[in-house]
Amino acid sequence: MGWDLRDFQRISLSKGLPDSSVYCKALSYKYSKALILTDKYQETWTNFWASHSQISNEQPYLNAFIQAQLESETYIEAALQNLHSIADIVCQIINVVLLESVLDEAEVNVNKTIQELNDRNLNKVKITLENLCNSYEFKYIAAFVNTIKHRRLLDTEYHAEFGLGKENTMGIRFQAFTYNRPKKPIDNYPVILASTIIEAYMPKIKALIESLGMAIEESI
């Protein structure tokens, strides 16, 4: 990640701040795991098409295709679960380094952290944390993860399109879904290719996390 967590730890300790290394390690590993899992997603289809260059209606081909689709979906789901947890891990770092562990570890969440930051006038950190959690990309991943964890799996299909005016891509596509929560508006999310999540959503979230990290460093 662009946020140098080792340097952040060095600066924090040099200023006599509490050790947050366990959370910094978790943050780094979570994002790295998400990248590894998306690489495995892509590798699954690369290997499949290398072994099955021609589409067939024969059962062995169909069985192999179904297995590749299941495996690739599993990798994407696991990647997004790792990515979704990053916001809470950053809040653990904020709680230790900026908030003097006012919240017990089990109590730390985004809403409580934002309230504590507001009470202490740590506005830049509060705003950058809100920017992360309110971004469309992070909200999509949060809705995705909470839906598959607590409610149901999302419908998928293997989608391919090529030609003039087409996306010229192929891969797993997640179908549209709605996400509702008590006393909040219903969110509607459209059909999306897994490659869009990997190539557009994940880099945006990474950039927002890095901005948040810089804001934390500037506040210590």
KOLMARTOR-334865 format. One line per field, with one value per residue: residue number from 1; residue in three letters; x, y, z negated of N, C-alpha, C in turn. Coordinates in steps of 0.1 Angstrom, whole numbers, plus 5000, padded with zeros to 4 digits. Each point is the difference from the previous one (the first is absolute). Layout:
pos	NUM:...
code	Ala:...
n.px	X:...
n.py	Y:...
n.pz	Z:...
ca.px	X:...
ca.py	Y:...
ca.pz	Z:...
c.px	X:...
c.py	Y:...
c.pz	Z:...
//
This chain:
pos	1:2:3:4:5:6:7:8:9:10:11:12:13:14:15:16:17:18:19:20:21:22:23:24:25:26:27:28:29:30:31:32:33:34:35:36:37:38:39:40:41:42:43:44:45:46:47:48:49:50:51:52:53:54:55:56:57:58:59:60:61:62:63:64:65:66:67:68:69:70:71:72:73:74:75:76:77:78:79:80:81:82:83:84:85:86:87:88:89:90:91:92:93:94:95:96:97:98:99:100:101:102:103:104:105:106:107:108:109:110:111:112:113:114:115:116:117:118:119:120:121:122:123:124:125:126:127:128:129:130:131:132:133:134:135:136:137:138:139:140:141:142:143:144:145:146:147:148:149:150:151:152:153:154:155:156:157:158:159:160:161:162:163:164:165:166:167:168:169:170:171:172:173:174:175:176:177:178:179:180:181:182:183:184:185:186:187:188:189:190:191:192:193:194:195:196:197:198:199:200:201:202:203:204:205:206:207:208:209:210:211:212:213:214:215:216:217:218:219:220
code	Met:Gly:Trp:Asp:Leu:Arg:Asp:Phe:Gln:Arg:Ile:Ser:Leu:Ser:Lys:Gly:Leu:Pro:Asp:Ser:Ser:Val:Tyr:Cys:Lys:Ala:Leu:Ser:Tyr:Lys:Tyr:Ser:Lys:Ala:Leu:Ile:Leu:Thr:Asp:Lys:Tyr:Gln:Glu:Thr:Trp:Thr:Asn:Phe:Trp:Ala:Ser:His:Ser:Gln:Ile:Ser:Asn:Glu:Gln:Pro:Tyr:Leu:Asn:Ala:Phe:Ile:Gln:Ala:Gln:Leu:Glu:Ser:Glu:Thr:Tyr:Ile:Glu:Ala:Ala:Leu:Gln:Asn:Leu:His:Ser:Ile:Ala:Asp:Ile:Val:Cys:Gln:Ile:Ile:Asn:Val:Val:Leu:Leu:Glu:Ser:Val:Leu:Asp:Glu:Ala:Glu:Val:Asn:Val:Asn:Lys:Thr:Ile:Gln:Glu:Leu:Asn:Asp:Arg:Asn:Leu:Asn:Lys:Val:Lys:Ile:Thr:Leu:Glu:Asn:Leu:Cys:Asn:Ser:Tyr:Glu:Phe:Lys:Tyr:Ile:Ala:Ala:Phe:Val:Asn:Thr:Ile:Lys:His:Arg:Arg:Leu:Leu:Asp:Thr:Glu:Tyr:His:Ala:Glu:Phe:Gly:Leu:Gly:Lys:Glu:Asn:Thr:Met:Gly:Ile:Arg:Phe:Gln:Ala:Phe:Thr:Tyr:Asn:Arg:Pro:Lys:Lys:Pro:Ile:Asp:Asn:Tyr:Pro:Val:Ile:Leu:Ala:Ser:Thr:Ile:Ile:Glu:Ala:Tyr:Met:Pro:Lys:Ile:Lys:Ala:Leu:Ile:Glu:Ser:Leu:Gly:Met:Ala:Ile:Glu:Glu:Ser:Ile
n.px	5008:4994:4991:5011:4994:5011:5000:4987:5003:5010:4993:4990:5009:5006:4987:5004:4995:4988:5005:4999:5012:4992:4995:5012:5004:4989:5002:5013:4998:4990:5007:5011:4992:4994:5012:5005:4989:5002:5013:4995:4991:5010:5008:4989:4996:5012:5000:4987:5002:5011:4991:4991:5007:4992:4990:4994:4991:5012:4996:5011:4998:4987:5004:5010:4991:4991:5010:5003:4987:4998:5012:4997:4987:5005:5010:4991:4992:5010:5004:4987:4999:5012:4996:4989:5008:5006:4988:4995:5009:4997:4987:5005:5007:4989:4993:5010:5003:4988:4993:5013:4995:4993:5000:4993:5009:4992:5002:5012:4994:4996:4988:5005:5008:4990:4992:5009:5002:4987:4999:5011:4991:5001:4998:5013:5003:4992:5004:5013:4996:4993:5010:5007:4993:5000:5012:4996:5013:5003:4990:5004:5013:4997:4992:5010:5010:4993:4998:5012:5003:4990:5000:5008:5003:5009:4991:5006:5008:5004:5006:4997:5008:5000:5007:4997:5004:5007:4998:4999:4992:5005:4991:5001:4987:5000:4989:4990:5001:4991:5003:4993:4999:4998:4990:5004:5003:4992:5012:5001:5005:5007:4998:5010:5010:5004:5003:4987:4996:5007:4996:4988:4993:5008:5005:4987:4997:5010:4996:4988:5004:5007:4990:4993:5009:5001:4987:5000:5009:4993:4992:5011
n.py	4988:5011:4997:5006:4989:4995:5010:4997:4987:5002:5008:4991:4990:5007:5001:4988:4997:4995:4988:5002:4993:4994:5013:5006:4990:5000:5013:4998:4991:5008:5011:4995:4996:5012:5005:4992:5002:5012:4999:4993:5010:5009:4995:4999:5012:5005:4992:5005:5012:4998:4994:5010:4999:4989:5008:4993:4991:4995:4990:4994:5006:4997:4988:5000:5005:4992:4992:5004:5000:4988:4996:5005:4996:4989:5001:5004:4991:4991:5004:5001:4988:4997:5005:4994:4991:5005:5005:4988:4994:5008:4997:4988:5003:5006:4990:4992:5005:5003:4989:4996:4992:5011:4993:4991:4991:4993:5013:4998:5011:5001:4997:4991:4995:5002:4995:4991:4999:5000:4992:4995:5004:4987:5012:5002:4994:5008:5011:4997:4997:5011:5006:4992:5001:5013:4996:5002:5000:5007:5009:4999:5000:5010:5005:4998:5004:5011:5001:4997:5009:5008:5001:5002:4991:5007:5002:4990:5005:4991:5011:5000:5011:4999:5010:5006:5009:4989:4993:4991:4993:4992:4994:4997:5000:5009:4994:5008:5008:4998:5011:4994:5011:4997:5008:4993:5008:4995:4993:5005:4988:5005:4994:4992:5003:4988:5001:5005:4991:4991:5004:5002:4991:4990:5005:5002:4988:4995:5008:4996:4988:5002:5006:4990:4991:5008:5000:4987:4999:5009:4991:4992
n.pz	5000:5005:4990:4997:4997:5005:5009:5003:4999:5008:5008:5000:5001:5010:5001:4997:5012:4997:4998:5013:4997:4991:5000:5000:4994:4992:5000:4998:4991:4995:5002:4995:4990:4999:5002:4991:4993:5004:4996:4990:4999:5004:4991:4992:5005:4997:4989:4997:5005:4993:4992:5003:5011:5000:5002:4990:5004:5001:4992:5004:5012:4999:4996:5009:5008:4995:5000:5013:5004:4994:5005:5012:4998:4996:5009:5008:4995:5000:5012:5003:4994:5006:5012:4998:4995:5011:5003:4995:5008:5010:4997:5000:5011:5005:4996:5004:5012:5004:4997:4998:5009:5003:5011:4994:5002:4992:4995:5005:5005:5012:4996:4991:5010:5010:4991:4997:5013:5001:4990:5006:5009:5002:5005:5003:4989:4993:5007:4999:4987:4999:5006:4992:4989:5005:5004:5012:5003:4989:5003:5013:4996:4992:5010:5009:4991:4996:5013:5004:4990:5001:5013:5011:5009:5007:5009:5007:5010:5009:5001:5012:5004:5013:5005:5011:4992:4999:4989:5009:4993:4990:4993:4987:5001:4990:4997:5004:4990:4991:4993:4991:4993:4987:5003:5011:5009:5009:5000:5012:5002:5011:5011:4996:5008:4997:5012:5000:4992:5007:5012:4995:4994:5002:5012:5002:4995:5007:5010:4997:4999:5011:5005:4996:5005:5010:4999:4998:5009:5007:4994:5002
ca.px	4992:5008:5002:5011:4996:5012:5005:4990:5003:5012:4996:4991:5007:5009:4993:4995:4986:4998:5003:4989:5006:4992:4990:5006:5003:4988:4996:5008:4997:4986:5000:5009:4992:4990:5007:5003:4987:4996:5009:4996:4988:5004:5008:4991:4995:5011:5003:4989:5000:5012:4997:4988:5000:4987:4988:4994:4988:5003:4999:5013:5002:4990:5004:5012:4996:4993:5010:5008:4991:4999:5013:5003:4991:5005:5011:4995:4992:5010:5007:4992:4999:5012:5000:4989:5004:5011:4995:5000:5014:5005:4994:5007:5012:4997:4996:5012:5009:4994:4990:5005:4993:4988:4991:5005:5002:4988:4990:5004:4993:5001:4991:5005:5013:4997:4995:5011:5008:4993:5001:5013:5003:5009:4991:5006:4999:4985:4995:5006:4994:4986:5002:5002:4988:4989:5003:4992:5008:5000:4986:4996:5007:4993:4987:5003:5004:4990:4989:5004:5003:4988:4987:4999:5010:4996:4999:5011:5000:5012:4996:5011:4995:5010:4996:5000:4990:4998:5010:5011:5005:4993:5002:4989:4992:4990:4987:4995:4993:4996:5005:4991:5003:4989:5000:5009:4995:5004:5010:4999:5013:4998:5009:5014:5010:5011:5012:4998:5003:5014:5008:4996:4995:5010:5009:4993:5000:5014:5004:4993:5007:5013:4996:4997:5013:5007:4993:5004:5014:5001:4993:5006
ca.py	5012:5013:5004:4992:4996:4999:5013:5005:4994:5006:5014:4999:4996:5011:5010:4994:4996:4986:4991:4996:4992:4989:5004:5004:4987:4995:5008:4997:4986:4999:5005:4991:4988:5004:5000:4986:4993:5005:4993:4986:5001:5001:4988:4989:5000:4998:4986:4993:5002:4994:4986:4998:5011:5000:4998:4987:4996:4987:5001:5003:5014:5007:4998:5009:5014:5002:5000:5012:5011:4999:5004:5014:5007:4998:5009:5013:5002:5001:5012:5011:4999:5006:5014:5006:5001:5010:5012:4998:4999:5014:5006:4995:5008:5013:4999:4999:5011:5013:5001:4995:4987:5003:4989:4987:4994:4994:5010:5009:4999:5013:5011:5004:5007:5013:5008:5003:5009:5013:5006:5005:5010:4994:5001:4995:4986:4996:5002:4990:4987:5001:4999:4986:4992:5005:4998:4990:4987:4993:4996:4988:4989:4998:4994:4987:4991:4997:4992:4986:4994:5000:4998:4991:5002:5008:4992:5004:4993:5003:5010:5003:5008:5005:5007:5015:5006:4991:5002:4991:4994:4988:4996:5000:5012:4999:5006:5011:4996:5011:4998:5008:5000:5007:5014:5006:4998:4987:5002:4991:4998:4994:4989:5004:4989:4998:5008:5014:5000:4999:5011:5014:5002:4997:5011:5012:4998:5001:5015:5006:4995:5008:5014:4999:4998:5013:5008:4995:5003:5014:5004:4994
ca.pz	5000:5001:4986:4994:4986:4992:4997:4990:4987:4995:4996:4988:4989:4997:4993:4987:5002:4998:5011:5008:5011:5002:5009:5012:5007:5005:5011:5012:5004:5005:5014:5008:5003:5011:5012:5003:5004:5013:5010:5001:5009:5014:5004:5002:5014:5009:5001:5006:5015:5005:5001:5007:5010:5008:4992:5003:4993:4994:4986:4994:5002:4992:4986:4997:5001:4988:4989:5001:4996:4986:4994:5002:4992:4986:4999:5000:4988:4989:5001:4996:4985:4994:5003:4992:4986:4999:4993:4986:4995:4999:4988:4989:5000:4995:4985:4992:5002:4999:4990:4987:4997:4993:5003:4999:5014:5005:5003:5011:5013:5007:4995:4988:5002:5005:4989:4991:5007:5000:4986:4998:5010:5009:5012:5012:4999:5001:5014:5009:4997:5006:5015:5003:4997:5008:5014:5007:5001:4987:4996:5007:4994:4987:5003:5005:4990:4990:5007:5002:4987:4991:5007:5011:5010:5012:5012:5010:5013:5007:5010:5010:5012:5008:5012:5000:4990:4989:4989:5004:4987:4996:4986:4991:4998:4989:5004:4992:4987:4991:4986:4991:4986:4993:4999:5010:5014:5006:5010:5012:5006:5013:5005:5001:5003:4990:5005:4997:4986:4999:5007:4997:4986:4990:4999:4994:4985:4996:5000:4989:4988:5000:4996:4985:4993:5000:4991:4987:4998:4998:4988:4988
c.px	5009:5002:5011:4998:5012:5005:4990:5002:5013:4997:4992:5008:5010:4993:4993:4985:5000:5003:4987:5004:4991:4989:5006:5004:4987:4995:5008:4997:4987:5000:5008:4992:4990:5006:5003:4988:4995:5009:4996:4987:5004:5007:4990:4995:5011:5003:4989:5001:5012:4998:4988:4999:4988:4988:4993:4988:5002:5001:5013:5003:4991:5004:5012:4996:4993:5009:5009:4992:4999:5012:5002:4991:5005:5011:4995:4993:5010:5008:4993:4997:5012:5000:4990:5005:5010:4995:5001:5014:5007:4995:5007:5013:4997:4997:5012:5009:4995:4990:5003:4992:4987:4990:5007:5001:4987:4989:5003:4993:5001:4992:5005:5013:4998:4995:5011:5010:4993:5001:5013:5005:5011:4993:5005:4999:4985:4995:5005:4995:4986:5001:5002:4987:4988:5002:4991:5006:4999:4986:4996:5006:4993:4987:5002:5003:4989:4988:5004:5003:4988:4987:5000:5012:4994:5000:5012:4997:5014:4997:5012:4993:5012:4995:4999:4989:4998:5011:5013:5006:4991:5003:4987:4993:4990:4988:4996:4994:4997:5005:4992:5005:4989:5002:5009:4995:5005:5010:4998:5014:4998:5008:5014:5009:5010:5012:4999:5003:5015:5008:4996:4996:5012:5011:4995:5000:5014:5004:4993:5006:5013:4998:4997:5012:5008:4994:5003:5014:5001:4994:5007:5011
c.py	5012:5006:4991:4997:4999:5013:5007:4995:5007:5014:5000:4997:5011:5011:4995:4996:4984:4992:4995:4990:4988:5003:5004:4987:4995:5008:4997:4986:4998:5005:4990:4987:5002:4999:4986:4993:5005:4994:4986:4999:5000:4987:4988:5000:4999:4986:4992:5001:4995:4985:4997:5011:5001:4997:4987:4998:4987:5001:5003:5015:5008:4999:5009:5014:5003:5001:5013:5012:5001:5005:5015:5009:5000:5010:5015:5003:5002:5013:5012:5000:5005:5015:5008:5002:5011:5012:4999:4999:5014:5007:4995:5008:5014:5000:4999:5012:5014:5002:4994:4988:5003:4990:4986:4994:4995:5010:5009:4997:5014:5011:5005:5008:5014:5009:5005:5010:5014:5007:5006:5009:4995:4999:4993:4984:4995:5001:4989:4986:5000:4998:4986:4993:5004:4999:4989:4987:4992:4996:4988:4988:4996:4993:4985:4990:4997:4992:4985:4994:4998:4996:4989:5002:5008:4992:5005:4993:5003:5008:5003:5008:5006:5006:5015:5005:4991:5002:4991:4994:4988:4996:5000:5013:4998:5008:5011:4995:5013:4997:5010:4998:5007:5015:5007:4998:4987:5004:4990:5000:4993:4988:5005:4988:5000:5008:5015:5002:5000:5012:5014:5002:4998:5011:5013:4999:5001:5014:5007:4996:5007:5014:5001:4998:5012:5010:4996:5004:5015:5004:4995:5010
c.pz	5000:4986:4994:4986:4991:4995:4990:4986:4994:4994:4987:4987:4995:4993:4987:5001:4998:5012:5007:5011:5003:5010:5013:5008:5006:5012:5013:5005:5007:5015:5009:5003:5011:5013:5005:5005:5013:5011:5002:5008:5014:5004:5003:5015:5010:5002:5007:5015:5006:5002:5008:5010:5008:4991:5005:4992:4993:4985:4993:5000:4991:4985:4997:5000:4987:4988:5000:4995:4984:4993:5001:4992:4985:4998:4999:4987:4988:5001:4995:4985:4993:5001:4991:4985:4997:4992:4985:4994:4999:4988:4987:4998:4995:4985:4992:5000:4997:4988:4987:4996:4992:5002:4997:5014:5006:5003:5012:5013:5007:4994:4986:5001:5005:4989:4991:5007:5001:4986:4998:5011:5010:5014:5012:5000:5002:5014:5009:4997:5006:5015:5004:4999:5008:5015:5006:5000:4987:4996:5008:4994:4987:5002:5005:4989:4990:5005:5000:4986:4992:5007:5010:5009:5011:5012:5009:5013:5006:5013:5010:5011:5007:5013:4999:4990:4988:4989:5003:4987:4998:4986:4993:4999:4989:5004:4991:4987:4992:4986:4991:4985:4992:5000:5009:5014:5006:5011:5012:5007:5013:5003:5001:5003:4988:5004:4996:4985:4997:5005:4996:4986:4990:5000:4994:4985:4995:4998:4988:4986:4998:4995:4985:4992:4999:4990:4985:4996:4997:4986:4987:4995
//
